[in-house]
Amino acid sequence: MSAQRIDLADLALDVVSVAGIESALDVPAFKVAVDFGRGDDNFARRRHVCLTHAHIDHLGGLAHHVGLRALWRLPAPVYLVPAAIRERVERLLDAWRALQEDALPATVRGVEAGEEVALRPGLVARAFATDHRVPSLGYLFVRRTHRLRRDLEGLPGVVIAAKRRAGEVVEDALEVAELAVAGDTRIDALLAAPEVLRARRLVMEVTFLDDRVDVATARSKGHTHLDELAAHADAFENEALLLCHVSTRYSVADARALVKARLPGRLAERCTVLASDLTH
């Protein structure tokens, strides 16, 4: 499947997300991808890939990604994975190296919740805990900048320069959580992560949308149900949310109608739902 371009609060995302079939997200502005169940060739241009967990619909594109980057003689990819599965992902790559009879260079970095990885100057990926059926993480993308202290605004440049030479800190550090990508998770993990709930943008799974699958069953599978999001609507302060990983039980029209009907209006108006017409 081809990725769909979504404008989420003025941030372009290229997304494929169908529960059990394929999940892949590219953030061109950040030059980073999150998961690649398969992913088209554009995903192979991303050196940094943050992997939420190792289910096939999220990790199945690993061989294609590392192989294309080697073919195109691009720098070795860097895969961020939950620390608990780092060795298993390495073994998976080793199997493909043996079959391909090629080095397929790559760095697999295991990360823990709370750990930060610099993607480029001023941008970090911070892992946060999620709660799925297998080891999993979400990723918060944070921009860091500096701004002149407010009490120094309006002063002549020579005065500010003199203060800086004298060792005085003349700038305040600013941190903006631009985007949180949760991957597959029960909603509890998000409710326990205030910085995720306050991120400017949130991409989260809402796999089941109505009574065809009840909340208890959704939770037993390690997923979030739309009714749970509705019950905790006030907790989500995000400017914009992308609801994805929708089950193929629901068509695009079904998904949009259910989100509008079952979420409080104050939340529904901030939500974009991504579904498919691969219904069964």
QUIBEL-V901706 format. One record per residue. N is the residue number from 1. RES is the residue in one small letter. PHI is phi in radians with two decimals (NA if undefined). PSI is psi in degrees with one decimal (NA if undefined). OMEGA is omega as a letter, one per 40 degrees, with the letter a starting at -180 (NA if undefined). Layout:
BEGIN
N/RES/PHI/PSI/OMEGA ; N/RES/PHI/PSI/OMEGA
END
This chain:
BEGIN
1/m/NA/146.5/i ; 2/s/-1.49/147.5/i ; 3/a/-1.20/147.5/i ; 4/q/-1.81/133.3/i ; 5/r/-1.41/123.5/i ; 6/i/-2.09/131.3/i ; 7/d/-1.70/107.5/a ; 8/l/-1.92/99.7/a ; 9/a/0.88/51.2/i ; 10/d/1.22/17.6/i ; 11/l/-2.05/121.1/a ; 12/a/-1.36/131.2/i ; 13/l/-2.21/136.3/i ; 14/d/-1.85/116.1/a ; 15/v/-2.30/137.5/i ; 16/v/-2.15/127.4/a ; 17/s/-2.72/101.9/i ; 18/v/-2.33/122.0/a ; 19/a/-0.94/128.4/i ; 20/g/1.38/-9.0/a ; 21/i/-1.97/-55.2/a ; 22/e/-2.86/134.3/i ; 23/s/-2.31/127.2/i ; 24/a/-2.76/135.9/a ; 25/l/-2.40/131.1/i ; 26/d/-2.09/135.9/i ; 27/v/-2.03/90.3/a ; 28/p/-0.97/-38.4/a ; 29/a/-1.13/-28.9/a ; 30/f/-1.69/-10.4/a ; 31/k/0.97/47.2/a ; 32/v/-2.52/148.7/i ; 33/a/-2.05/154.9/i ; 34/v/-2.17/113.9/a ; 35/d/1.16/157.1/i ; 36/f/-2.75/83.4/i ; 37/g/-0.96/-40.6/i ; 38/r/-2.45/-66.9/i ; 39/g/1.36/136.2/i ; 40/d/-1.40/-179.1/a ; 41/d/-1.07/-26.5/i ; 42/n/-1.07/-31.0/i ; 43/f/-1.15/-29.9/a ; 44/a/-1.17/-15.4/i ; 45/r/-1.41/-7.1/i ; 46/r/-1.56/115.8/i ; 47/r/-1.24/-42.4/a ; 48/h/-1.64/126.1/i ; 49/v/-2.24/124.8/i ; 50/c/-1.70/117.4/a ; 51/l/-1.79/124.3/a ; 52/t/-1.38/-37.9/i ; 53/h/-2.92/176.9/a ; 54/a/-1.85/22.6/i ; 55/h/-1.19/148.0/a ; 56/i/-1.02/-36.4/a ; 57/d/-1.24/-6.7/i ; 58/h/-1.99/-22.2/a ; 59/l/-2.13/-3.2/a ; 60/g/-1.08/-20.5/a ; 61/g/-1.49/7.6/a ; 62/l/-0.99/-51.2/a ; 63/a/-1.09/-42.0/i ; 64/h/-1.10/-42.2/a ; 65/h/-1.12/-52.3/a ; 66/v/-1.18/-35.1/i ; 67/g/-1.18/-42.2/i ; 68/l/-1.15/-40.3/a ; 69/r/-1.13/-36.6/i ; 70/a/-1.19/-41.5/i ; 71/l/-1.08/-41.1/a ; 72/w/-1.48/1.5/i ; 73/r/0.98/41.8/i ; 74/l/-1.57/160.4/i ; 75/p/-0.96/148.3/a ; 76/a/-0.99/135.0/a ; 77/p/-1.19/157.7/i ; 78/v/-2.08/116.2/a ; 79/y/-1.84/121.2/i ; 80/l/-1.63/126.2/a ; 81/v/-2.39/156.4/i ; 82/p/-0.93/133.7/a ; 83/a/-0.95/-33.5/a ; 84/a/-1.11/-20.7/a ; 85/i/-1.99/8.6/a ; 86/r/-1.00/-48.5/a ; 87/e/-1.13/-35.5/i ; 88/r/-1.19/-37.7/i ; 89/v/-1.17/-38.7/i ; 90/e/-1.04/-42.2/a ; 91/r/-1.16/-35.7/i ; 92/l/-1.10/-44.5/i ; 93/l/-1.11/-39.9/i ; 94/d/-1.08/-37.1/i ; 95/a/-1.10/-42.0/i ; 96/w/-1.21/-34.9/i ; 97/r/-1.08/-41.6/i ; 98/a/-1.16/-42.8/a ; 99/l/-1.18/-39.3/a ; 100/q/-1.38/-21.3/a ; 101/e/0.94/52.3/a ; 102/d/-2.60/154.4/a ; 103/a/-1.21/-33.9/a ; 104/l/0.70/65.0/a ; 105/p/-1.11/139.0/i ; 106/a/-2.85/151.8/i ; 107/t/-1.92/124.5/i ; 108/v/-1.89/113.6/a ; 109/r/-1.93/116.3/i ; 110/g/-1.39/130.9/a ; 111/v/-2.19/152.8/i ; 112/e/-1.89/159.1/i ; 113/a/-0.99/133.9/a ; 114/g/1.65/-15.4/a ; 115/e/-1.38/143.9/i ; 116/e/-1.97/145.1/i ; 117/v/-2.26/125.7/i ; 118/a/-1.29/126.3/i ; 119/l/-1.63/-37.4/i ; 120/r/-2.92/169.3/a ; 121/p/-0.95/126.6/i ; 122/g/1.49/1.4/a ; 123/l/-2.42/125.5/i ; 124/v/-2.22/154.1/i ; 125/a/-1.84/122.9/i ; 126/r/-1.95/120.4/a ; 127/a/-1.30/143.8/i ; 128/f/-2.33/154.5/a ; 129/a/-1.22/136.9/i ; 130/t/-2.21/174.8/a ; 131/d/-2.37/86.4/i ; 132/h/-2.00/-170.9/a ; 133/r/-1.38/-14.8/i ; 134/v/-2.29/167.0/i ; 135/p/-0.93/133.2/a ; 136/s/-2.65/160.3/i ; 137/l/-2.54/157.4/i ; 138/g/-1.94/171.9/a ; 139/y/-2.33/132.2/i ; 140/l/-1.89/124.2/a ; 141/f/-1.74/118.4/a ; 142/v/-2.08/128.0/i ; 143/r/-1.64/136.7/i ; 144/r/-2.10/126.9/i ; 145/t/-2.38/176.3/i ; 146/h/-2.25/146.4/a ; 147/r/-2.39/143.4/i ; 148/l/-0.96/135.6/i ; 149/r/-0.95/139.6/a ; 150/r/-1.06/-35.2/a ; 151/d/-1.26/-10.1/i ; 152/l/-1.79/-5.7/a ; 153/e/-1.08/134.6/i ; 154/g/1.64/-12.4/i ; 155/l/-1.31/150.4/i ; 156/p/-1.04/147.7/a ; 157/g/-1.01/-35.2/a ; 158/v/-1.16/-32.6/i ; 159/v/-1.21/-44.7/i ; 160/i/-1.12/-41.5/i ; 161/a/-1.08/-39.5/i ; 162/a/-1.12/-40.2/i ; 163/k/-1.11/-41.0/i ; 164/r/-1.11/-43.2/i ; 165/r/-1.10/-29.9/a ; 166/a/-1.39/-0.9/i ; 167/g/1.66/4.1/a ; 168/e/-1.37/139.5/i ; 169/v/-1.37/118.5/a ; 170/v/-1.88/-0.1/a ; 171/e/-2.19/149.6/i ; 172/d/-1.73/139.6/i ; 173/a/-1.42/133.5/i ; 174/l/-2.04/139.8/i ; 175/e/-2.26/125.0/a ; 176/v/-2.16/119.9/i ; 177/a/-1.41/98.9/a ; 178/e/-1.36/-36.1/a ; 179/l/-2.72/133.2/i ; 180/a/-2.03/132.5/i ; 181/v/-2.11/115.3/a ; 182/a/-1.57/-23.2/a ; 183/g/1.19/-159.9/a ; 184/d/-1.48/129.0/a ; 185/t/-2.92/150.5/i ; 186/r/-1.19/152.5/a ; 187/i/-1.17/-23.3/a ; 188/d/-0.94/-38.9/a ; 189/a/-1.12/-37.1/i ; 190/l/-1.22/-40.7/a ; 191/l/-1.14/-21.6/i ; 192/a/-1.60/5.6/a ; 193/a/-2.19/85.1/a ; 194/p/-0.97/-36.1/a ; 195/e/-1.19/-26.6/i ; 196/v/-1.27/-42.1/a ; 197/l/-1.19/-19.7/i ; 198/r/-1.81/-3.8/i ; 199/a/-1.00/147.5/a ; 200/r/-1.01/-40.8/a ; 201/r/-2.27/144.5/i ; 202/l/-2.33/128.2/i ; 203/v/-1.87/117.7/a ; 204/m/-2.40/153.6/i ; 205/e/-1.44/139.9/i ; 206/v/-2.37/86.6/a ; 207/t/-1.25/-38.9/a ; 208/f/-2.07/139.0/a ; 209/l/-2.08/-14.0/a ; 210/d/-2.67/-164.2/a ; 211/d/-1.33/-1.5/i ; 212/r/-1.07/-29.9/i ; 213/v/-2.33/121.6/a ; 214/d/-1.43/172.3/a ; 215/v/-1.07/-44.1/a ; 216/a/-1.05/-41.3/i ; 217/t/-1.18/-41.6/i ; 218/a/-1.00/-45.0/a ; 219/r/-1.14/-36.7/a ; 220/s/-1.13/-24.5/i ; 221/k/-1.61/-0.1/i ; 222/g/1.40/25.8/a ; 223/h/-2.10/172.7/i ; 224/t/-1.86/139.7/i ; 225/h/-1.80/145.9/a ; 226/l/-0.99/-35.1/a ; 227/d/-1.13/-30.4/i ; 228/e/-1.20/-40.3/i ; 229/l/-1.08/-42.3/i ; 230/a/-1.08/-41.2/a ; 231/a/-1.15/-25.1/a ; 232/h/-2.02/27.7/a ; 233/a/-0.95/-39.0/a ; 234/d/-1.18/-18.0/a ; 235/a/-1.32/-22.9/a ; 236/f/-1.58/105.4/a ; 237/e/-1.66/1.3/a ; 238/n/-1.04/144.4/i ; 239/e/-1.15/-37.7/a ; 240/a/-2.59/141.5/i ; 241/l/-2.20/139.6/i ; 242/l/-1.91/117.0/i ; 243/l/-1.69/123.2/a ; 244/c/-2.47/-167.8/a ; 245/h/1.04/34.2/a ; 246/v/-1.29/137.7/i ; 247/s/-1.07/149.6/i ; 248/t/-1.23/-0.8/i ; 249/r/-1.09/-23.8/a ; 250/y/-1.99/128.7/i ; 251/s/-1.31/171.4/i ; 252/v/-1.02/-46.6/a ; 253/a/-1.11/-42.1/i ; 254/d/-1.02/-48.6/a ; 255/a/-1.07/-45.9/a ; 256/r/-1.11/-42.8/a ; 257/a/-1.15/-40.4/a ; 258/l/-1.20/-39.7/i ; 259/v/-1.08/-42.6/i ; 260/k/-1.16/-37.9/a ; 261/a/-1.39/-33.7/a ; 262/r/-1.79/-14.6/i ; 263/l/-1.71/145.3/i ; 264/p/-1.01/144.4/a ; 265/g/-0.97/-36.6/a ; 266/r/-1.13/-25.3/i ; 267/l/-1.65/-42.8/a ; 268/a/-0.98/-36.0/a ; 269/e/-1.22/-15.8/i ; 270/r/-1.71/-1.1/a ; 271/c/-1.80/138.0/i ; 272/t/-1.97/132.1/i ; 273/v/-1.91/133.7/i ; 274/l/-1.94/112.7/i ; 275/a/-2.29/-179.6/i ; 276/s/-2.29/171.3/i ; 277/d/-1.85/27.1/i ; 278/l/-1.52/53.2/a ; 279/t/-1.29/154.4/i ; 280/h/-2.45/NA/NA
END
